[in-house]
C-alpha cells in the first residue's frame, strides 16, 4: 500500500512539473540549420505555419526572402525584417499580462539580453511583446527591432557576413545575389537566415516543448514589418484574377489585330 502511495505521489509530482513548464519561443542565428529544409518569409509570402510536434516543440529554419538591392552601405540590406509577429490559439489559465501570460520569449536579433554592450544606446533595446485575448484565445507574440540601431554596426564590416545577431537590428537580407540559402555557394553563411525554436529553455536538441500543454498545435507568422500576411486561400484567388485579366487583355488585343 505504501509503495502504491509513493508511486501515486511521484506521478502527481511529474504532472505538476510538466504543468509548470514555461512555453518558450526564440528567434536566433541559425546554429544547427545545416542541410535544413529552408522556409522563406517575406511580406508577399503569405502566412507561414510552423506545426508544433507531438512533443510540444520544434525547431524551424527560415530566411529573409525579401529581395531588395542588398545595399551594402546598410549592413542589413534595404529590406531587413524589423518586425515579426507570430499568432496561435491557446488555452491559458493562471496567468495575466503582468507575467506575459506565462510565455517566455527571446531573440538575439531583437531582444539582446546584454544591452549594456551596445555603444550606441544601451537603454533602448528591441522588444518581444506577448498579448492574449482570453475570449478569442488568440495569442500574439511580436518581435520588434529598435529603429535607433538600424544602419549601425558593432565592430564588423558591413556587407556579406555580418548576421546582425546581438545587435537589436532585426534580421538582414541574404548576401547580395542570393535568392535562398541554397541558391549558390556562400548563401548559407549566416546572414539573412534564422531559426524559430519552440523547445523548452531554448534547447535545440531535445525537440520537446510545452506548447502542447496550452493546446497549441501550430505557430503562424502573420505579420512582417507591419504588413499583415495574406492567408494562402486569399493568395490563390488573387493570382487567378491576375491570370484572368491577362487572358482577357490578350483576347482583346487579338480581336483588335
Secondary structure, DSSP 8 states (H G I E B T S, - for coil): -HHHHHHHHHHHHHHHHHHH--EEEEEEE-TT-TT---EEE-TTS--EEEE--TTS--EEEEEE-------TTSTT-SS-B-EEEEEEE----S--GGGGGGEEEEETTTB-S-GGG-SS-TT---EEEEEEETTTTEEEEEEE--GGGTT--SSS-SSSS---TTTTS-B---STT-SSTTSSTTTTSSTTEEEEE-SGGG-SSS---SGGGGT--EEEEEEETTEE---HHHHHHHHHHHHHHHHHHHHHHHHH-
